[in-house]
Amino acid sequence: MDGLMQITDDEGDKLSDKEVIDNIVSLIIAGYASTALSAMWAVFYLAKYPNVFQKLREENLIVSLNRNGEFITSDEVSKMKYTNKVVEEIIRLANIAAFVFRSVTKEIEYKGYIIPKNWNMLVWVRYLHTNPEHFDDPM
């Protein structure tokens, strides 16, 4: 919040209290929505692939049992290779950001089309992540 209260525009004006609050609420809602969507897609894919869920459960149980009831640490999570691959795959298949905008920095030709410098492009992340040209078995 302190950072938002210190931001100034080109004229040196700071954000109003309402603008600061609007920004904080936006950050909270954005974080909530993306977390909820990620969790929903994780449940969907783990239900769709029970064999993956079983291997994930086995890896997590091994680590949990060694903790004697204590929470798993971030260091332990980073060493859970299968769990990390499952998370990466869920993000690939159900990326929360369906698309991103990019600005063209130099004129290029793509499949017979000229794309001028400074154009704004829309990149469909979900298409890229499920394209068989990039993945042997995208689904």
C-alpha positions in Angstrom: 0.0 0.0 0.0 2.9 2.4 0.8 4.2 1.9 -2.8 0.8 2.8 -4.3 0.6 5.9 -2.1 4.0 7.1 -3.3 3.3 6.6 -7.1 3.2 9.9 -9.0 2.2 10.6 -12.6 4.0 12.9 -15.1 2.7 16.0 -13.4 3.8 14.8 -9.9 0.3 14.0 -8.7 -0.2 11.1 -6.4 -3.0 8.6 -6.5 -6.1 9.5 -4.6 -7.2 7.4 -1.6 -10.0 5.9 -3.8 -7.5 5.0 -6.5 -5.2 3.3 -4.0 -8.1 1.3 -2.6 -9.3 0.4 -6.1 -5.9 -0.9 -7.0 -5.7 -3.0 -3.8 -9.1 -4.5 -4.3 -8.2 -5.3 -7.9 -5.0 -7.1 -6.8 -6.9 -9.1 -4.2 -9.7 -10.1 -6.6 -7.2 -10.9 -9.4 -5.2 -13.1 -7.0 -8.4 -14.8 -5.8 -9.8 -15.5 -9.2 -6.6 -16.9 -10.7 -6.1 -19.1 -7.6 -9.6 -20.4 -7.7 -9.4 -21.1 -11.5 -6.1 -22.9 -11.1 -7.5 -25.1 -8.3 -10.6 -25.9 -10.4 -8.5 -27.0 -13.4 -6.2 -29.0 -11.1 -9.2 -30.9 -9.7 -10.7 -31.4 -13.2 -7.5 -32.9 -14.7 -6.7 -35.0 -11.6 -10.2 -36.4 -11.7 -9.8 -37.0 -15.5 -6.5 -38.8 -15.0 -6.8 -40.9 -11.7 -3.4 -42.6 -12.4 -1.7 -39.2 -12.3 -3.6 -38.4 -9.1 -2.4 -41.7 -7.5 1.2 -41.0 -8.3 0.9 -37.5 -7.1 -0.6 -38.7 -3.9 2.1 -41.3 -3.4 4.9 -38.7 -3.8 3.2 -36.3 -1.4 2.5 -39.0 1.2 6.1 -40.0 1.3 7.2 -36.5 2.1 4.3 -35.9 4.5 5.0 -39.0 6.5 8.6 -37.9 7.1 7.4 -34.6 8.5 5.6 -36.1 11.5 2.5 -33.9 11.1 4.4 -30.7 10.3 3.8 -28.8 7.1 5.9 -29.5 4.0 8.5 -26.8 3.5 9.0 -24.9 0.2 12.4 -26.7 -0.1 10.7 -30.1 0.0 8.1 -29.0 -2.5 10.8 -27.9 -4.9 12.3 -31.4 -4.7 9.0 -33.1 -5.5 9.7 -33.8 -9.2 6.5 -35.4 -10.1 4.4 -32.9 -8.3 6.2 -30.0 -10.0 5.7 -31.6 -13.4 1.9 -32.1 -12.7 1.6 -28.4 -11.7 3.5 -27.3 -14.9 1.3 -29.5 -17.1 -1.9 -28.2 -15.5 -0.7 -24.7 -16.1 0.2 -25.6 -19.7 -3.2 -27.1 -20.4 -5.3 -24.6 -18.5 -3.3 -21.4 -18.5 -5.2 -18.8 -16.6 -4.1 -16.1 -19.1 -5.8 -17.4 -22.3 -4.0 -14.8 -24.3 -1.3 -12.1 -24.0 -0.6 -8.9 -25.9 2.7 -8.2 -27.6 4.0 -5.3 -29.5 5.8 -5.9 -32.8 9.4 -4.4 -32.5 10.3 -4.8 -36.2 8.3 -5.6 -39.4 8.2 -9.3 -40.2 6.6 -11.6 -42.7 4.7 -14.6 -41.3 3.1 -17.2 -43.6 2.9 -14.6 -46.5 1.5 -11.8 -44.3 3.4 -8.6 -43.4 3.1 -7.6 -39.8 4.2 -4.0 -39.4 6.4 -2.6 -36.7 4.5 -1.2 -33.7 1.4 -3.3 -34.3 -0.1 -4.9 -31.2 -0.5 -8.7 -31.5 -2.7 -11.1 -29.6 -1.0 -14.4 -28.8 -3.4 -17.3 -27.9 -1.4 -19.0 -25.2 -3.8 -22.0 -25.0 -3.4 -22.6 -28.7 0.4 -22.6 -28.4 0.3 -24.9 -25.4 -1.9 -27.5 -27.1 -0.4 -27.3 -30.6 1.0 -30.7 -31.9 3.7 -28.8 -33.7 5.2 -27.9 -30.3 4.2 -31.0 -28.2 4.3 -34.7 -29.2 1.1 -35.4 -27.4 -0.5 -32.0 -26.5 -3.6 -33.4 -24.9 
